[in-house]
Amino acid sequence: MKRVYREEEVEKGSDRKEQKSLTTCLRARFA
């Protein structure tokens, strides 16, 4: 699952840092 976060949320937070944080948190949750 590479795309766990919603595309809408990614567009809202165009900050790459926030995106990375979200993906990392989600990855840790699903891991």
N, CA, C and O of each residue as an XYZ file, in Angstrom:
124
protein
N       0.866     -1.216      0.000
C       0.000      0.000      0.000
C       0.885      1.243      0.000
O       1.279      1.749      1.051
N       1.182      1.711     -1.186
C       2.047      2.905     -1.260
C       1.208      4.165     -1.083
O       1.683      5.165     -0.546
N      -0.035      4.111     -1.535
C      -0.878      5.326     -1.438
C      -1.943      5.109     -0.372
O      -3.083      4.763     -0.683
N      -1.567      5.312      0.879
C      -2.536      5.131      1.965
C      -3.260      6.440      2.233
O      -4.446      6.467      2.562
N      -2.508      7.526      2.083
C      -3.104      8.838      2.350
C      -3.977      9.270      1.174
O      -3.742      8.852      0.040
N      -4.963     10.087      1.433
C      -5.868     10.564      0.371
C      -5.168     11.603     -0.493
O      -4.392     12.415      0.009
N      -5.437     11.576     -1.756
C      -4.819     12.577     -2.657
C      -5.269     13.977     -2.243
O      -4.511     14.940     -2.355
N      -6.502     14.080     -1.766
C      -7.017     15.402     -1.356
C      -6.166     15.951     -0.208
O      -5.766     17.115     -0.221
N      -5.903     15.116      0.762
C      -5.111     15.586      1.918
C      -3.721     15.994      1.473
O      -3.153     16.961      1.980
N      -3.182     15.257      0.527
C      -1.831     15.582      0.037
C      -1.862     16.952     -0.623
O      -0.959     17.766     -0.431
N      -2.915     17.199     -1.406
C      -3.004     18.511     -2.082
C      -3.167     19.612     -1.042
O      -2.573     20.682     -1.174
N      -3.954     19.362     -0.026
C      -4.169     20.392      1.021
C      -2.834     20.709      1.681
O      -2.466     21.877      1.809
N      -2.105     19.672      2.102
C      -0.788     19.911      2.737
C       0.305     19.676      1.708
O       0.970     18.640      1.725
N       0.487     20.619      0.829
C       1.503     20.432     -0.226
C       2.906     20.404      0.372
O       3.885     20.161     -0.334
N       2.998     20.653      1.667
C       4.334     20.614      2.293
C       4.880     19.190      2.244
O       4.223     18.252      2.696
N       6.065     19.033      1.703
C       6.643     17.669      1.589
C       6.894     17.118      2.999
O       6.744     15.919      3.231
N       7.267     17.973      3.916
C       7.556     17.509      5.287
C       6.290     16.895      5.891
O       6.327     15.801      6.455
N       5.188     17.603      5.767
C       3.937     17.080      6.342
C       3.573     15.766      5.663
O       3.138     14.817      6.314
N       3.755     15.724      4.346
C       3.424     14.505      3.600
C       4.244     13.339      4.143
O       3.710     12.264      4.416
N       5.539     13.564      4.295
C       6.416     12.491      4.785
C       5.950     12.055      6.177
O       5.898     10.861      6.469
N       5.616     13.015      7.026
C       5.187     12.675      8.395
C       3.939     11.801      8.331
O       3.838     10.790      9.026
N       2.991     12.203      7.488
C       1.742     11.440      7.379
C       2.047     10.024      6.920
O       1.581      9.057      7.522
N       2.827      9.901      5.856
C       3.125      8.563      5.320
C       3.858      7.737      6.370
O       3.570      6.552      6.540
N       4.787      8.345      7.065
C       5.548      7.596      8.076
C       4.609      7.115      9.186
O       4.680      5.958      9.602
N       3.751      7.980      9.652
C       2.817      7.606     10.734
C       1.917      6.469     10.249
O       1.730      5.471     10.945
N       1.368      6.632      9.059
C       0.471      5.598      8.531
C       1.237      4.289      8.371
O       0.724      3.217      8.694
N       2.455      4.382      7.877
C       3.262      3.154      7.670
C       3.467      2.465      9.014
O       3.313      1.249      9.123
N       3.814      3.238     10.029
C       4.059      2.650     11.354
C       2.774      1.987     11.856
O       2.816      0.937     12.498
N       1.649      2.603     11.560
C       0.371      2.053     12.035
C       0.085      0.728     11.339
O      -0.293     -0.251     11.982
N       0.267      0.706     10.017
C      -0.055     -0.516      9.262
C       1.039     -1.572      9.403
O       0.788     -2.765      9.235
N       2.252     -1.120      9.714
C       3.370     -2.079      9.789
C       3.029     -3.183     10.768
O       3.833     -4.091     10.979
